[in-house]
Amino acid sequence: MNYSDFGATTRRKRMIAVGFRDFGLNAYEFFERLDQLREPPLTVGQAIRQYERLANDEYPDHEWPNLTTIEKYQKYYDSGKFGWFRLDYGDCSPSFGNIMKTYILHPLAGKNGYPLRVISVREALEIMGFPNSFRFPPGMNMGMKYQMVVNSVSPVVARKMAQVIKYMLQSRSFI
């Protein structure tokens, strides 16, 4: 499945396996009902624009590394090849890995005096669909935060899967 088919800002594709034991439940019904909950994705701009003028660490988890070698890779960002991305405010995000390793650029990075920087942990959280009330524990290092974001199931998609399972369980009578 593709997260963006269910309203998430990322085109992350994942295989989801579902199985039920007894209770008259089956995976085919699960996926049929989940398919009915499709909706268009948010754009990157809708997800992160609220943070564009905030300084590094001015909002919880709105932090990014000071990558000293980022400028020497500018030609790769301009080409868009091999996973080098500059996000686009008007589109949803491609799937990406740990920002400390993949250097996913903010849409405004290096333009009109905006700092040349990768997206922040907070912006990565928003792209995956986490509410802006979500916080990492104090003291957790930035690399671990980025890794946890990219390893997560989008809360937007998880909520819809939980909604389908809840409906399926509530519609059965268990004796």
Buried (B, 14 or more C-beta within 10 A) or exposed (E): BBBBBBBBBBBBEEEEEBEBEEEEBEEEBBBEBBEEBEEEBBBBBBBBBBBEEEEEEEBBBBBBBEBEEBEEEBEBBEEEEEBBBBBEBEBBBBBBEBBBEBBBBBBBBBEEEEBBBBBBBBBBBBBBBBEBEBEBEEEEEBBEBBBBBBEBBBBBBBBBBEEBBEEBEEEEEEE
